[in-house]
Amino acid sequence: MKRRQESIIYQLAVSEGPLTTDELAKRLSVSARTVKYEMIEVKSILPKHGAELLAKRNEGYSILVKDRELFDRYFEPLSLQSSLTNNFGSDDNARFLYIARKLVSSSRFAKLEDIADELYLSRSAIREAVNNVMNFLKSYHLETESKPGLGIRAFGTEYHMRIAMTELFAVHFHKVLLDNAGMEYAKWTECGYEERQDIRHVFLKVLRESPIKVTDTNTQRLAIYFIIVRNRCNAGYRLKLPDAWKEEVKGSEEFAVASEIYNKLKSSFTGFDLPEEETVFLAVYLMSCRDMWNVKQPREEYAHFYDDALNMMKELEDYMKHTCGIDLLHFPWAEKELLSLLISLYINIHFGLEGQYRFWYDYENQAFNSPVSAALACTAAGFLQDRLNVTISVSFYSQMASLIFKMASLTEYDLKPQRLLLVNSNGLGLNEIIQKRIVKRYEHLVESFTIAELYEIRGMNQEEYDAVLTDTSEIAYHYDLPCCVIHTLSSEKEMDQLFNRQLIRSYQTEALIPPSSQIEINKNYRYTDELQFLQFLAFRHGKTVLERERIQEYLEKASLYDTGYLSAKSVMLYLPVSLCEKECMELYCLTESGTWRGKEVEYLLFISADWKGDWKRVKAYENSFRKLFWENSNMKAFSERGRPVLFEMIEKCIKYE
């Protein structure tokens, strides 16, 4: 089956409702005419897998599943194949895969004209894909050479070639079979399905019994790497490593584990009787893949990198304090985790494995759904990139964002417990039961209870209380204090309603969000492109030519990290207050939807915030923006009602903590 047809089926299966031809065309980066043509095949394919294609005028296409077991058996591998954020169902990415695989698969020259012919396209149609391939190869320290009449070829060290080949498998889940985007590449990943599973099991058994921990996504990549190693070695390709590497890694835990892995593979499968260089590099690879947060004694295990990472952590801490007004080491546990992250960075830099472009699964991108954490991580990554003169990978950026999100999430808002008046139309005695139930569940949110009759409230000093809880109808309530109608609180639902309507006000968030005077909503902004918008922001917030240049330079670097993972057709741009010199929040509602990094956008949110060393402020912004970007309706509500919506978003997050 063609990749495009699979992508159409995937998009229809995961959609909450029907998709029109235009919507499918946009998701697949093809024309509406192409989608209509492919639908003929899609319609004939689905019945074989227990489903039927439905088409309704003015609504679009959908899938009706008739045999769930049969369809799920077909859809599981298809969904894995399509679960990358960079969806390889689109023609652009399929072209990228084909060209990249072709260049790393052979040392021979390849003409772009021939590649275009193989894809049934013109050379101009693959220009963008070729540029993306060049950037991919560069991220793996691979070079390209072009000669008139011969074409282009990629070359570099053998271990860089192998790592690039491993990544180009694209979907590394062990049950996924290699797709058909570039069959020349297939010879390097050739392995029977059952044997591939057995190789993976042998490797994982050794790893499970070892003292080191490797992240799950990297174990999937390593399982593919072993197959490539065997095939490359059998074809005569050998590693040539610096002599110093052998001395550096031979005494490490990773080297011992690497030796055990290859010994086990050699005893169970043919082709794994490998030279020592292979064990040395596997140790390096394991070191670069290691989950550093589980390293108990980093100073001893990584003495070669520890001091550099420690000094850089202090530099980064000072930079973030000065630039953003935030302390990355505010928490007692943060130093170990940030230091571990930097040790991992230094390991990758030392062995030439930094800055690598990786294909992402949806579940790996949770950090990018946290706009503030992602923005602060971008600031930190930008500093490290300039300071170390290296490319910081999106993988490192994501881990940094996750660390910042953890800091914000574990921060507690200040509480002002409620002073409650309890009123019950059936007599005061029932209030004792209600009070006991509230205390059992929400004791930390209540300062005091005062039991009274409804008519007595008018004679009381209402400034001494925060709210009235009563079973009387709100229609019959005529006092100034906020009122929350409750009954016996005998159900989970009633308890939740009490929290949502009243007790949530105990959380002190009012001062954490800027006043309305600092929030500007531009209803009809004429947007043309990214550069124009960045220039506009620089001109607006910079007083001098030098300030404008600094602002634009920062925003351009920050925009290189893909904020397009955010939904709601919105993008957030963050500028440290040290560059803007004032706090502000500006929402630009586009008169017509535009594109940002190739994705449709309707709202542009610009913020400059002084965090004042207060992680509660970070948390408040994160809570409000995370929800704003979650749904287009939330952003629309913010554009219409402004600041109150931010607090509604914060309260939604508090309810789920």
N, C-alpha and C positions, 0 to 999 in steps of 0.2 A: 504494500500500500504506500502511496506517496506520503511524504512528510506533511504536506499541506493539508491533505485530507484528514490525517491523524490530528493535526492541530485544530481543525474545524470541529471535529468530534469532541476533543478535549474542552474547547471553549464553550461549546453548547452544554456539555455534561456538568461543568462546574458553575455555569451561570445560574443565577437565581430566577431568571425569567427568560423569555424569548430574546434572541438577538437578531437585529436586522442585517441585511446584506452590508450596509455601510459600516455598522459596528464591527462586524467580523472582518471586513476589509481593513479597517483601521488597526485592529488588534494583530492582524497577520502581515501588515505592511504590504498589501497587494491591492489591486483594483477591485471594485465591486463586480466588474464583469468576470474577473478571475474566480471570485467566490461563487458566483452563479454557475459557472462552468463546472467547478469542483463539486457542487451540490448533487450533480447527477450521479457521480461515483459514491459520494457519501450515502446517498439514499439507497444504493444497491448494497453497500457494505454492512450497514447497521443490522438488517434482518439476520445475518449470519451470526450475530453476537447478541441476539435477544432484545433488539431495540428497533425503533421505527422513527424516521424523520418526519416531524410535523412542520407544516408551513401554513401560517395564517396571514392573510392580507392585513397590512398596516400594523402588524405585531412582530413578525419575523419568524425565525426558525427555532425549534426546540426538539428535544429528544424524549420519546416515550419509551420507557424501559418495560418490557413485557416479561422477560426472564431475568430477574435480578442476579441470580447466581452465575448464569452464563455471561451476562454483561460485565459483572464485576471481575470475572476471571480475565476478560479481555481488557478492561479499563485499568486495572492495577498497574501493569507495566507501562501502559500509555501515560497514566498520570505521573508516574515517576519520571518518565522521559520529558514530560512537559512542565515539571514542577520547578524549573529554574526561573529565577526572576528575569534573567535574560532568556526569554522563551525562544527555544530553537525552532519553534514552529514558524516563526516569521522568516520570510525569504532572505532578509538582510543577514540574519544570524546563520541561516543555513549556508549562505554563500561564504560567510566568514569561516565557518567550520571546514568547508570543503577546501578553501584556499590555504588555510593555516595547516591543515593536515597534509596537504600535498607538499608544502614547502619543507615541513619537518620530516617527511617520510623518505626523502631522497636527497642526496648530495648533488644531483644533477640539476642543470638549469631548466626552468620552465617558462615558457612564453605566456604573458598575460593574455595575448590573443587566443592562444590555444585553450587556456583555462576558461575564458569567456565563451568560446565555442562549445566546450564540454558542458557548460551550464546553459547553453542556448541563449546567451545574452551578448550584448555589445560590450566593448571594453569600458565604455563610460558607465555602464550599469553596475560594474563591479568596483568602481573607483573607491567608493566609501568603504566597502568590505576590505579592499586591499590596504587602505590606510589603517583600518582597525587591526588587521593582521600584522602590519609593521609595528604597531604599538605593542601588540601582544608579544611578538618575538623579542622586542627590545626589553620588555619587562622580565624576560628570562635570560637576559644578557646574550642573546643570539644576534648575530649580525646578518645583513643581507648584502649581496653583491649583484650588480646588474651589468650585463654586457650586451652591446648592440648585436642583434642577430641571434643571440642565445637565450636571452631572457633574464630571469632572476633566480637566485638560489639563497637558501639560508644555511648558515654554518655557525659553529661555536663548539664549546667543550661538550664532550659526550654526556656528562651528567646533566648539563643544562638542557640538552636535546631530550634526554629521557624524562626529565621533570615536565618539560613542555608537552611531550607526547602523553604523559600521564594525565595532565590537565585537559588535554584535548579529547579525552574520552567523554568529557562533558558531564555526563550523568554517571556518577561513580557508584551508585547503589548496586550491590552485588547481584541482584536479580535482573538488572537491565542488560540487554544485549546491545552490542555496538550497532548504531544506525548505519545507514548507507551513504552518509555524507563523506565520501572520499575513500574508495576501496584500496588505494595504494597504502593508506595508513593501516588498514586492517591486518597486514602481515605482522606488524609489530605488537598487536594485541591478540593475535590468534591463539586460541586455547579452547578446548572443549568445555562446554558449560559445566559439566559435573566436575571435571578436574579443576576448573577455576574456583568452584565452591570449596573443593577439598584443600586447595592451596591456601585459600583464605582462612579456613578453619585451623589448619596447622599453624599458620602465622599468629592467629588470635589466641590460640592456646598458649603459645610461648609468651605472648605479650601479657596475657591475663595472669600468668604465674610469675611475672617479672616485677621488679620494684618500680618500674616507670609507668606513667599514664600518658596515653596518646588520645587526643580528641577523636570523637567518633568519625567526624567527616574526614579526618586524615587517615584513619584506619581503612576507610573505603578506598582512598587514593593509593595507599600502600599496596593493597591487594591487586590493583591494576599494575602498579609499578613492578611487582615481582615478575609478572608475565612479560612485560616489556624488557626487563633485565635479561631474562632467559632467552628471548628471541633475538635481542641485540647481540648477546654474547655468542650465541650459536651462529650468527651471521658474521662474526669476526670483529665486532666493535668492542674496543677495550677502553677502560677508564685510565686516564693519566692524571693523577692527583699530586698536589704539592707535597713534598716530603714532610714538611712541617705538620701537615694534617695528621699523618700517622702518629706522630709523637703526641699530638694534642688529644687525640680521641682514644688511643689504645687502652688507657687506664680508666676510661669512663664506664658508667653503667650501661650506656647506650651501646658501646662496643661489645660488651659481654652479651647483651640481648641480641645484637645483630649477628654475632657468631652462632648463638644458639638457634636463631631463626633459620639461617642458611644450612646449619647442620641437620636440622629437622627436615627442611625441604629437600636436601640432598638425599636423605635416607628414604624419602617417600616418593620422589618424582625424579625423572631424568632431566638433565640439563642444568642442574644447580650445583655442579662441582666447579666452583668459581674461584678466581684468584683473590688474594687478600684485599686488593684495592676495592673490590665490591663490598666487602664487609666494612671497610673503613668508611666508604661513602654511605652505606646504609646506616651506620652509626651517626653520621652527620645529619642524614635525612630524619632519623628518629629524634635527634636533638632539636631540629628545627620544627618538628611536628609536636613536640612534647607539650602537654598541658602544664605549663610552668607554675600555675597556682597550686599544684599539688607537690611541688618540690619542697622537701622539709628543710634542707640545709643548702640553700643556693650559694652561700659564700664558699662553702667547701667544694661543692660539686662543680661550680662554674667560676672558680677563682680567676680564670683568665678574662672573664667578662664582668665580674662583680663590681670592681671599683669604678670602671667606666660607667656602668649602669647607675651606680649610686650617685656619682657626680652629676650625671645627666638628669637624674630625678630631682636633685636639688635645683639645677638650672631651670628645669621645666616648672617646678613648684614656684620659683620666684617669678618666672615669666607669666604664668597664669594669674598669680596674685596681682602683678603690676598691670597686665593687659585687661584682664576680665574681672578682677576683684574677687577671685575665688581661690580657696585653699584646697588643693587636691589631697593634702595629707591631714585634713581635719579629723578624720576618723582613725582610731588606733590601729585598725586592721588595714588601712589604705596603703600604708608604706610598703608592706610585704607584697600586696597585689600589684601595685604600680611598679615596684622594683622588679618583680617577676616578669612583667610585661616588657620592660625595657631590657632585661637580660635576654629574653627571647629575640628582641629586635637586634641586639648586638650580635647574637649568634648568627642570625640570618645575614646580617651585613658582612660579618667575617668570612662566611662561606659562600658569599655571592648568591644568596637565595632571597634577598629582600625585594620588595616591590612587585612581586609576581601577581599577574592578573589571574583571578580565580573565578570559576563559574559558581554561582550561588543558588542554593535551594531556598525556597520561600521561608522555611523555618529558621534559616541562618540570618535573616534580615530583621529580626525583632528590634535591634538597636536603632535601625533607621526609621522605625515607627515612633521614635522618641525624638522629636525635633530639637529640643534644647540640648539634650545629651549629645546628639549628633553634631550640633553646631559647636559646642565646646570641645568635643573630640577633634573636630576639624581644625580648630585654633591650635590645639596641642600638636596635632599631626603636622600642621604647617610649620610650626616652630622647629620640630625635630627634623623635618625635611630640609629646611634651610641650614640648620645648625650642623647636621651630619652630612649634608650634600648627597643625599640619597633620595630615592623615590619611596615614599611611604605607601605601602599597599592598602587597599581597601579592607583587607583582612585585619591588619593592625588597627586601622581606623575604627572598624566595627568593634574590636575588643576594647578599645579605649572608650568608645561610646557606651558599651555595656557596663564598664567599670563606673563611669560617671552616673549612668542611670541607677546603678546599685546604690551609689552614695545618696542620690536624691530620694530614692524609694525608701531607704532605711531611715531617713530623717523624719522626725515626728513634728507635726504642727503644734504650736502652743495651744493649750486648752484653757478655756474659761468656763468651768462647770456651771451648769444652769441652776438657777434658784427657782424652784417650781411650786406653784400653788395647785393643790389637788382639790377638785370639786366633783361630787357625785350626787346626782339627783335622788338616789335611793338611800342616802344616809352616809355619814362619815365613815362608818365601819368598813365599807368596801374599799375605801382608799388605802387602808392598811395592807390589803391584799395586793392592790396595784403597786403600792410603794415597794413592797417586798420583791415583786417580779421585776420592776425597773432596776432596783439595786443589784439584783442577782446578775443581770446582764449588762447594765450600763452604769455601774457605780462610779467609774472614773469621769463620767460626763455630767454628774449631778452633784451640786454643792449642798443643796438643802431641799427638804420637802416641808411645805406648810399646808395642813389640811384645813379647809374652810368651806362654809356654805357659799353659794353663788352670790346671794344678796350682801354678804359681808365684804366682798371685794372692794366696793366703792369706798368704804371707810378705812381701807388699808393704804399704806404708803406704797404705791405701785412701783416706785423707783427701786424698791428693795427686792423686786422679783423680775424674772425674765419671761415667764410664760405661765399660762393657765392650762392645765389639763382637765378636761371635763367631758362628761357624756352628754352634756346639753347640746342641742343643735346650734350651729353657728348663727343661725337666724335669730336665736333668742339671746345671743351674747352681745352686750353693748358696752364693753369696757375697753380701755386703751391698750392693755397688755395683749401681746400675741396669744392666740388661742389655738389649741390643738385638741380636736375632738377624738376621744378614745373611749373604749368600753372596758372590758375586763382584762385586756391584753393576754388573752388565753390562747392565742395562736401565733405562729411564726409571722404570719402576714401582718397582724396588728402591731407586733413588736417592730417590724421593719418600717411600717408606716410612721410610728412614733419617732424612730431615728431619722427617717428621711424628711419629715415635716418640721421637727423641732430640735432634737438633740444634736443634729449635725451643726447647728449654729454654735456649738461649743468650740468648734475648730476656728482658730483665729487666723483668717486668711486675708481680711480686708486690706491691711497695710502692705501686703506682699505684691499686690498687683498695682500698677501705676494708676493715678487718678484719670478721670475722663479727659482732663485737659491735655494729657500726654498721649492720648489715643486718637488717631486721625483715620477716618474712613473716607477714601476717595472712591466715589460710586462709579464714575465713568472714566476710567483711565485708558488712553489710547496706546496700546502696547504694540511695538513692532518686533523687537527681538531682544535677546539676552543682553548683548553689549550695550544697546541703547538704554536699557533700563538701569544697568550698572552705572553708566555715565550720568544718567539723570540723578541717581542717588548720590553719587560722588559730588556732583555740582550742588545739589541741595544741602548736603551736610558738611561740605568742606568750605572753609572761609577763604583759604588761600589756594594758590595753584598747587603748592606742595602738599597741603592737606588733601586736596581732591585726588591727587595722584596716589597718595598713600591709601585712601579709601578704596579707590577703584582697583588698585593692585591687590589689596586684601580680598575684596569681594570676588575678583576674577579667580584667585587661587582657591578660595573657599568653594566656588561654584564648580570646580573640577570634580569634587566629591559628589557623587550622584544622590541628590536629595529627591530624585524622581521616584524613590520608593514610597514617598508619602502619597497617600490617596487624596480623595476629595479634590482632585485636579488643582492642587495648590502647592506652592513652594514657599519655604521660609528662608529668608536671608538674615543672617545675624552679623552685627558689627560690634566689636568690643567698645565699651563706653570710652575707653582711652583714645579711640580714634574718632568717635562721634562727639564726645564731650557733653553729651546730654542724653538722658533717657527718653526714648520715644517708641511708639508702636504705630506702624502705618500699614493699613490694609489697602491694597489697590485692586479694585474690582474691574476686570477688563471689559471694555465695551464689546469686544469680540474675542473668543477664545484664541490663544496663541500656542506656541510650543516652547518648552524649556527642556533642553537636552533631549529633544526628539519626542517629548511627551506632551500631551494636551494639558493646558493650564488655563484656569479661569480666575484664580486669585493669587496675588503675590503679597506675602506678609513680610514686612521689614521690621526688625526690632533692634534696639540698642538698649542694653540693660546693665546697670551697675548692681552686681550681685551682693556687694557689701560684705563679702565673706559669710553670707547667710545662706546655708543650704535650704532653708525653708523657702526662700525666694525662688531658688532653682526648682524646687519641687512644685511650687504653685504654678510657675510658668509651664513646667513640663506637663503637669496634670491638665492644665487648660488647653495647651496646644496639642497635646496628644489626642485629646477628644475632638478638638476642632478639625484636625486633619483626618480624623477617622471617617467622617461622613460629609458629603457635600452639603447636606442640609444644615449641619452645625456651622459650617463656614458661612453659609447664606444667612443664618440667624445672627451671627456676629456682625455681618455687614449691615444688618438692619437695626439691631438693638445695642450693639457695642458692648461696653464693659460688663453689664449684668450677665451676659452669656458666658464670659470667662469664669465667673463664679459658679454658674450652673455646671460647667464642665469640670471644675475642681470638685464640686460636690458629688458628681457622678463617680469620679475616681475614688473619693473618700469612702463611698458606699461599698466599694468592692475590696477595700483594704482589710 
